[in-house]
Structure formats: structure tokens, C-alpha cells
């Protein structure tokens, strides 16, 4: 039964697998690049909203804005 099998060069098989992996990576990169940029969740806030003289409520500080920048896809 083994005598009927064709011998396949291992380099050919490796080349096919490398090509398939590269093609799938390129496809994934194309999908990510084709996505439209996501708009921010809330309205743009100016510097006046960053300063609350009484210190009450939500404040969009520099470290909060940095966190928001890291969560964008």
C-alpha cells in the first residue's frame, strides 16, 4: 500500500504551509486596514470642562484621556 504513495518533497510542503500562513496574515491585515476609524463615544470636550472649580463630578483629565486613547480599536 505504501508503494503506491507519491513521495512529496518536504521543502514543497513547507513552502505551501508558509505561503498559506502568509496569505492568512495578509488577509487579516487587509480586514483591519479596511475598517473605518471609530468616532469617539462622547462629544469633544474643551479645556474649560477639564477645570471644575468646586471639584465635583466627572473630570476628563490627562490620565483619563490617555486611558481612552489606549482603548480605541
Secondary structure by P-SEA (a helix, b strand, c coil): ccccbbbbcaaaaaaaaaaaaaaaaaaaaaaaaacccccccccccccccccccccccccccaaaaaaaaaacc
